[in-house]
Amino acid sequence: MTNIVKICSITAMVFLLSGAASCSKSINSDDVAIENARQQMKGQIDLIEEHPDTFLNPTTLKSDGTLFYCPVDDWRSGFFPGAMWYLYELTGDESLLPLAAKYTKAVSDAQHVRFHHDVGFMVGCSFGNALRLTGDTTTYAPAIVEAAKSLCTRFRPAAGVIQSWDVEPGGEREKKGWRCPTIIDNVMNLELLFEATRLSGDSTYYNVAVSHADRTLKEHFRPNGSCYHVIDYDPVSGDVRHRQTAQGCSDESAWARGQSWAIYGFTTVYRYTGDRRYLDRAEKTFDFVKNHPNMPSDLVPYWDLDAPGIPDEPRDVSTAAVIASGLYEMCRYCPDKAKEYKAYADNIMKSLASADYTAPFGENGNFILMHSVTSKPANVEIDVPLNYADYYYLEALKRKRDLEAGKSFK
């Protein structure tokens, strides 16, 4: 299918579904993107609902082209339920509400996960959005607070950080020499802790979040604004033992999604603390990414900005979606740069909505976006759809719409 045919089919579908009687009224491109997302995710929903006794959480495509459904304790388990809440918010389709609630309930056990740090993704994206949109504190708030308790069990006081991964005897992390590895991704999980303090009144969670953010601010970044992926600490002395980039092409390279986590994550920390240092950090890392000589003209980064095979390296739409969503929030805090940041984010969204990255109806496992990368060094999920790319894309569409409508941040 050519790009022109893809775009025309999407536009035609919008007309058919909306019952448009004429072409006299122009179609908002975001509306086209939202309707495309609705149709794609409907395919995922239909498949899940055909198996009522088994919860299926669509995550990516396997190498044989079949769908991979992640278990509850997978770090990605909260993204599909969260995307359902965003789809409801974007479309106003009331039929999506019970489904979003059901898929959120299905990942309830995620609040008790303590063997890795990603309960913020798992519970924040699912239960957090459910609480935000329903206001039902009885149903959703306890899971957020319990997940924060689980996350705090990983806090290492000597280093002042939340340990990301366990280091098992004889395992790959021990072979790397790590003792207390903390990854830049972890800053994305701090929102869960801030929310837990807001909901419970217990400042413990807030204090842990700030401690982790401060140490990350100090240790994770290079002078040029880019960040390492992994900092390994001594859990007893708190000293830095290693600085590495596990999912990038080398320890000193700029792994693209890691940069996006920093941009988005420190903007979020600023939202809760009002401490300008965090926003400055997000802006400096964005400047690094924006000005990198290997940033493509369509603003969808290569999986690593320093990958040796550029321009023949895979792109990563998940990175682009995270950056766009983060920038839309940054617009609210940086009035002098809001126009610039919004224009950049808008151009990302224009690219993502194009036939180069948006899948035709019924293809791509019914994921919205094509061309993401989990870990090229580990040969895991290269040039595939990923549910978190779709999640942040929908979030960015929501944030863009609210910003343009002059709505307060929610």
C-alpha positions in Angstrom: 0.0 0.0 0.0 1.5 3.3 -1.0 1.7 6.2 1.4 -0.9 8.2 -0.4 -3.4 5.3 -0.3 -2.7 4.8 3.4 -3.4 8.4 4.2 -6.5 8.5 2.0 -7.9 5.4 3.6 -7.5 6.9 7.1 -9.2 10.1 6.0 -12.0 8.2 4.3 -12.6 6.1 7.4 -13.0 9.3 9.5 -15.7 10.5 7.1 -17.5 7.2 7.2 -17.4 6.8 10.9 -18.4 10.4 11.7 -21.2 10.4 9.1 -19.8 13.5 7.5 -22.1 14.7 4.7 -19.7 16.9 2.8 -16.1 18.0 2.4 -17.0 21.6 3.2 -15.6 21.4 6.7 -11.9 20.8 7.0 -10.7 17.8 9.0 -8.3 18.4 11.9 -5.3 16.2 11.4 -5.3 15.3 15.1 -8.9 14.0 14.7 -7.7 11.8 11.9 -4.9 10.5 14.2 -7.4 9.9 17.0 -9.8 8.0 14.8 -7.0 5.9 13.4 -6.0 5.0 17.0 -9.6 4.1 17.9 -9.8 1.8 14.9 -6.5 0.1 15.6 -7.1 -0.4 19.3 -10.6 -1.8 18.5 -8.9 -4.7 16.8 -6.9 -5.3 20.0 -10.0 -5.0 22.1 -12.0 -7.4 20.0 -9.3 -10.0 20.3 -9.2 -9.7 24.1 -12.9 -9.8 24.4 -13.0 -13.0 22.4 -11.1 -14.6 25.2 -13.1 -13.5 28.3 -11.4 -16.0 30.7 -7.9 -14.8 29.8 -6.6 -11.2 30.2 -4.4 -10.4 27.3 -2.1 -7.3 27.4 -0.9 -6.6 23.9 2.7 -5.5 24.1 4.5 -6.0 20.8 4.9 -8.4 17.8 7.1 -11.5 18.1 9.6 -12.4 15.4 7.1 -14.7 13.8 4.6 -11.8 13.5 2.3 -13.0 16.3 1.2 -10.9 19.2 3.1 -10.9 22.4 1.0 -10.4 25.6 3.1 -9.4 28.6 2.4 -10.7 32.1 1.4 -8.5 35.0 4.9 -8.2 36.4 6.4 -7.1 33.1 7.4 -3.4 33.2 5.1 -2.7 30.2 1.9 -4.1 31.7 0.4 -0.7 32.6 0.6 0.9 29.1 -2.3 -0.8 27.4 -4.7 -0.1 30.2 -3.4 3.5 30.3 -3.8 3.8 26.6 -7.4 2.8 27.0 -8.0 5.6 29.4 -6.4 8.1 27.0 -8.5 6.7 24.1 -11.6 7.3 26.2 -10.5 10.8 27.0 -9.6 11.7 23.4 -12.8 10.2 21.9 -15.4 10.6 24.6 -16.6 7.1 23.8 -18.4 5.9 26.9 -18.3 2.3 25.8 -14.5 2.4 26.5 -15.0 3.2 30.2 -15.9 -0.3 31.4 -13.1 -1.8 29.3 -10.5 0.6 30.6 -11.6 -0.2 34.2 -11.5 -3.9 33.5 -8.1 -3.9 31.9 -6.8 -1.7 34.8 -8.2 -4.1 37.4 -6.4 -7.0 35.6 -3.0 -5.5 36.4 -3.8 -5.0 40.1 -1.1 -7.3 41.3 1.5 -5.0 39.8 1.2 -2.8 43.0 3.0 -5.6 44.9 6.0 -6.0 42.5 9.2 -5.4 44.4 11.9 -7.1 42.3 12.3 -4.2 39.9 11.6 -0.4 39.9 9.0 -0.1 37.2 5.8 -0.1 39.3 5.6 3.6 38.4 5.0 2.7 34.8 2.9 -0.3 35.6 0.6 1.3 38.2 0.9 5.0 37.4 -0.1 4.6 33.7 -3.1 2.4 34.6 -4.4 3.2 38.0 -3.0 6.8 37.9 -5.0 7.7 34.7 -8.0 5.8 36.1 -8.0 8.0 39.2 -7.4 11.2 37.2 -10.3 10.6 35.0 -12.8 9.1 37.4 -11.9 10.7 40.7 -12.7 7.4 42.3 -10.2 7.4 45.2 -11.8 4.4 46.9 -11.1 2.1 43.9 -7.8 3.5 42.6 -5.9 5.4 45.2 -5.0 2.5 47.5 -3.1 0.7 44.6 -1.1 3.8 43.9 0.0 4.1 47.6 0.7 0.4 47.9 2.8 0.5 44.7 4.8 3.5 46.2 5.4 1.4 49.3 6.7 -1.4 47.0 9.0 1.0 45.1 10.4 2.4 48.3 11.6 -1.0 49.4 14.2 -0.5 46.7 15.6 2.7 48.2 19.2 2.5 49.1 19.9 5.2 51.7 23.7 5.3 51.4 23.5 6.2 47.7 20.2 8.0 48.1 18.7 6.2 45.1 16.1 3.6 44.1 17.9 0.5 42.8 16.5 -0.3 39.4 17.4 -4.0 39.0 18.3 -6.8 41.3 21.8 -8.3 41.0 21.4 -12.1 41.2 24.4 -14.3 42.0 25.8 -15.7 38.7 23.4 -13.5 36.6 24.3 -11.2 33.8 24.3 -8.1 36.1 26.7 -9.6 38.5 28.9 -10.6 35.5 28.9 -6.9 34.5 30.3 -6.1 38.0 27.2 -4.2 39.1 26.1 -4.0 42.7 23.4 -1.3 42.8 22.5 -0.4 39.2 20.2 2.6 38.7 19.0 3.5 35.2 17.8 6.8 33.8 14.4 5.2 33.2 13.8 5.3 36.9 13.2 9.0 37.0 9.9 8.2 35.1 8.7 6.3 38.2 9.1 9.2 40.6 5.6 10.6 39.7 4.1 7.6 41.5 5.9 8.6 44.7 4.8 12.2 44.4 1.2 11.1 43.9 1.4 8.7 46.8 2.3 11.6 49.1 -0.5 13.7 47.6 -3.0 10.9 48.3 -1.8 9.7 51.7 -0.2 12.8 53.2 2.9 10.7 54.0 6.0 12.7 53.0 8.2 9.6 52.9 7.4 9.0 49.3 8.1 12.6 48.3 11.4 12.6 50.1 12.5 9.4 48.5 11.6 10.8 45.1 13.6 14.0 45.7 16.6 12.1 47.0 16.6 9.9 43.9 16.1 12.9 41.5 19.0 14.9 43.2 21.5 12.0 42.9 20.5 11.3 39.4 20.9 15.0 38.6 24.4 14.9 39.9 25.7 11.6 38.5 23.8 10.6 35.3 24.7 13.5 33.0 27.6 14.5 30.8 28.7 18.1 30.3 27.1 18.1 26.9 23.7 17.5 28.3 23.3 13.9 27.4 22.8 11.1 30.0 24.2 7.7 30.7 21.8 4.8 30.9 23.2 3.0 34.0 25.0 4.3 37.1 26.2 1.6 39.4 26.5 2.6 43.0 28.2 1.0 46.0 25.2 0.2 48.2 27.4 0.6 51.4 29.4 3.6 50.7 27.1 5.2 48.1 30.0 5.9 45.8 29.7 5.6 42.0 31.3 2.4 40.7 30.5 2.5 37.0 28.9 4.7 34.4 27.5 2.7 31.4 25.0 2.6 28.7 23.5 -0.9 28.5 21.0 -0.4 25.8 23.0 2.0 23.7 25.8 1.2 21.3 28.6 2.2 23.7 29.0 3.5 27.2 29.6 7.0 26.0 26.9 7.1 23.3 23.6 8.8 23.5 21.0 6.1 23.7 18.0 7.9 22.4 15.2 6.7 24.6 17.3 7.4 27.7 17.5 11.0 26.6 13.7 11.1 26.2 13.2 9.7 29.7 15.4 12.4 31.1 13.5 15.2 29.3 10.1 13.9 30.3 11.0 12.7 33.8 12.7 15.8 35.0 9.9 18.0 33.7 7.6 15.9 35.8 9.8 16.3 38.9 9.6 20.0 38.3 5.8 19.9 38.2 5.7 18.4 41.8 8.6 20.3 43.4 8.8 23.7 41.6 12.6 23.4 41.8 14.0 25.0 38.7 17.1 22.8 38.6 15.0 19.9 37.3 13.4 21.9 34.5 16.8 23.3 33.5 18.1 19.7 33.3 15.2 18.7 31.0 15.8 21.7 28.8 19.5 21.1 28.5 19.0 17.5 27.5 16.4 18.5 25.0 18.9 21.0 23.5 21.4 18.3 23.2 18.9 16.0 21.3 17.6 18.9 19.2 21.0 20.0 18.1 22.6 16.6 17.6 24.0 16.3 14.1 22.4 12.9 13.6 18.9 13.9 14.4 16.8 13.2 11.2 14.8 15.9 9.6 11.6 14.2 10.5 12.6 14.3 14.2 12.1 10.6 14.8 15.5 9.6 16.3 17.7 6.6 15.5 17.7 4.2 18.4 21.0 5.6 19.4 22.1 9.1 18.2 25.7 7.9 17.9 25.0 4.5 16.3 27.7 3.7 13.8 25.5 2.7 10.9 23.5 5.9 10.6 21.6 6.6 8.3 20.8 2.8 8.0 20.1 2.3 11.7 16.6 1.6 13.0 14.4 4.5 14.1 12.6 4.5 17.5 9.2 6.1 17.5 8.8 5.5 21.2 11.6 8.0 21.8 9.9 10.6 19.6 6.5 10.1 21.3 8.0 10.5 24.8 9.9 13.7 23.7 6.7 15.2 22.2 4.7 14.5 25.3 7.3 15.9 27.5 7.7 19.1 25.4 4.0 19.8 25.5 4.2 19.9 29.3 7.4 22.0 29.2 5.5 24.6 27.2 3.5 25.3 30.3 6.6 26.1 32.4 8.7 27.9 29.8 6.7 30.8 28.4 9.7 32.3 26.6 10.3 29.0 24.8 6.8 27.7 24.6 6.4 28.5 20.9 9.7 26.8 20.0 8.9 23.7 22.1 5.4 23.4 20.7 6.5 23.7 17.1 9.1 21.0 17.6 6.6 18.7 19.3 4.0 19.4 16.6 6.5 18.4 13.9 7.2 15.2 15.7 3.5 14.5 15.9 3.1 15.3 12.2 5.8 12.7 11.4 4.3 10.1 13.7 0.9 10.5 12.1 2.2 10.1 8.6 2.1 6.8 6.7 5.8 6.4 7.4 5.1 5.6 11.1 1.3 5.1 11.5 0.2 1.6 10.5 -2.7 0.9 8.1 -5.9 -0.3 9.6 -5.8 -3.9 10.7 -2.0 -4.3 10.2 0.9 -4.1 12.6 -0.8 -6.2 15.2 -3.4 -3.4 15.6 -0.7 -1.2 17.2 -0.9 2.4 16.2 2.7 3.1 15.5 5.4 1.2 13.6 9.2 1.2 14.1 10.3 1.1 17.7 13.4 -0.5 19.3 13.7 -2.1 22.7 17.4 -3.1 22.8 19.5 -3.5 19.7 22.6 -4.6 21.6 20.5 -7.5 23.1 18.8 -8.1 19.8 15.4 -7.7 21.5 12.4 -6.2 19.7 14.1 -4.3 16.8 11.9 -2.4 14.4 8.6 -3.5 15.9 5.5 -1.8 17.4 5.6 -1.3 21.2 2.7 -0.5 23.5 4.5 2.2 25.3 5.1 4.0 22.0 1.3 4.0 21.4 0.7 5.1 25.0 3.0 8.2 24.9 1.7 9.1 21.4 -1.9 9.1 22.8 -0.8 11.1 25.8 1.0 13.6 23.5 -2.2 14.0 21.4 -4.1 14.7 24.6 -1.6 17.2 25.9 -1.4 18.9 22.5 -5.2 19.3 22.4 -5.4 20.6 25.9 -2.6 23.1 25.4 -4.2 24.4 22.2 -7.6 24.7 24.0 -6.0 26.6 26.9 -7.0 24.0 29.4 -5.1 23.7 32.6 -2.7 20.8 33.0 -4.3 17.6 34.1 
